[in-house]
Amino acid sequence: MATASTTRTADDAAREVVAPRALRTFLGNFATGVTVVTYRRGDFLNGATVNSFTSVSLDPPLVLVALDRRTRSADHLGSGPYTINILADGQRDLATHFAGSTTPATVPWIDEDTEAPRLAGGVGHLRCEPWRTYDGGDHLLVVGRVGEFEARRGRPLLFFRGAFPRLAGQPGDTAWAWSLDDPTSGPQFTALD
């Protein structure tokens, strides 16, 4: 009697142990900032919301974004310059717009006629040239060499557990705020006799 044999790979076994949906939910416990990567290729002006963003190296100056392989941006980002826009607290509509929301948003483009347009109102941006791309499973890891960056005042937009929470504290808080060592607010504790 002939029997059908099945060959299982290590990836098959890992999928049974680590359910992708459960892992995604777990990873949502790590709070991140929100960026929109913008670029122009010919007449095609586009952007993608990305919270998988990190610094890689200071010398040379490199940063990384991870893009879902199914997106148009994964096809285009490695072929020319792009801008990583770090969104401000009040830019949730832009984040959802570039994540594919059907809700229309007014896009505040700056330098929209260039290959690496940027967005107004964020807390900063980095203009990058593609440096390397790497396989990241269902994502493409795009490393860019930073050619220009600018930081602006304001609070960043955050993403945590599928929502956009607000950063605690007041707009005028210093780096010392909420610390027992804050020199601007006096003693934060009482000495015991």
Backbone hydrogen bonds, N-H to C=O, Kabsch-Sander energy under -0.5 kcal/mol:
donor,donor_aa,acceptor,acceptor_aa,energy
8,R,6,T,-0.6
13,A,9,T,-2.0
14,A,10,A,-2.4
15,R,11,D,-2.2
16,E,12,D,-1.4
17,V,13,A,-1.4
18,V,14,A,-3.3
19,A,17,V,-0.7
23,L,19,A,-2.5
24,R,20,P,-2.5
25,T,21,R,-2.2
26,F,22,A,-2.4
27,L,23,L,-2.8
28,G,24,R,-1.1
29,N,26,F,-2.1
30,F,27,L,-1.9
31,A,29,N,-0.8
32,T,159,F,-2.2
34,V,157,L,-1.1
35,T,50,V,-2.1
36,V,85,N,-2.1
37,V,48,A,-2.7
38,T,36,V,-0.6
38,T,83,T,-2.8
39,Y,46,N,-2.3
40,R,115,E,-2.2
41,R,44,F,-2.7
44,F,41,R,-1.9
45,L,43,D,-0.8
46,N,39,Y,-2.6
46,N,44,F,-0.5
48,A,37,V,-1.8
49,T,98,F,-1.2
50,V,35,T,-3.2
53,F,51,N,-1.3
54,T,64,L,-2.1
56,V,62,L,-2.7
57,S,62,L,-1.7
59,D,60,P,-0.5
62,L,57,S,-2.6
62,L,60,P,-0.9
63,V,144,G,-2.1
64,L,54,T,-2.9
65,V,142,V,-2.1
66,A,52,S,-1.9
67,L,65,V,-0.5
67,L,140,L,-2.6
69,R,138,D,-2.4
71,T,68,D,-1.9
75,D,71,T,-0.8
75,D,72,R,-0.7
76,H,72,R,-1.4
77,L,73,S,-2.9
79,S,76,H,-1.8
80,G,77,L,-0.9
82,Y,128,C,-2.1
83,T,38,T,-2.5
84,I,126,L,-3.0
85,N,36,V,-2.5
85,N,83,T,-0.7
86,I,84,I,-0.5
86,I,124,G,-2.8
87,L,34,V,-2.2
87,L,85,N,-0.8
89,D,155,R,-2.9
91,Q,88,A,-2.3
95,A,91,Q,-1.9
96,T,92,R,-2.5
97,H,93,D,-2.2
98,F,94,L,-2.5
99,A,95,A,-0.6
100,G,97,H,-1.4
101,S,96,T,-2.7
107,V,105,A,-0.6
109,W,107,V,-1.8
110,I,118,R,-2.7
114,T,111,D,-2.0
118,R,110,I,-2.6
120,A,108,P,-2.8
122,G,119,L,-0.6
123,V,86,I,-2.3
124,G,86,I,-0.9
125,H,150,E,-2.0
126,L,84,I,-1.9
127,R,148,E,-2.9
128,C,82,Y,-3.3
129,E,145,R,-2.0
131,W,143,V,-2.7
132,R,143,V,-1.6
134,Y,141,L,-2.4
136,G,139,H,-1.9
139,H,136,G,-1.4
140,L,67,L,-3.0
141,L,134,Y,-2.6
142,V,65,V,-2.9
142,V,140,L,-0.7
143,V,132,R,-3.1
143,V,141,L,-0.6
144,G,63,V,-2.8
144,G,142,V,-0.5
145,R,129,E,-3.0
146,V,61,P,-2.5
146,V,144,G,-0.6
147,G,127,R,-3.0
148,E,127,R,-1.2
150,E,125,H,-2.1
152,R,123,V,-2.9
157,L,87,L,-2.2
158,L,165,P,-0.7
159,F,32,T,-2.5
160,F,163,A,-2.6
161,R,28,G,-2.6
163,A,160,F,-1.5
173,D,170,Q,-2.2
177,A,174,T,-1.3
179,S,176,W,-1.9
182,D,179,S,-1.3
185,S,182,D,-0.9
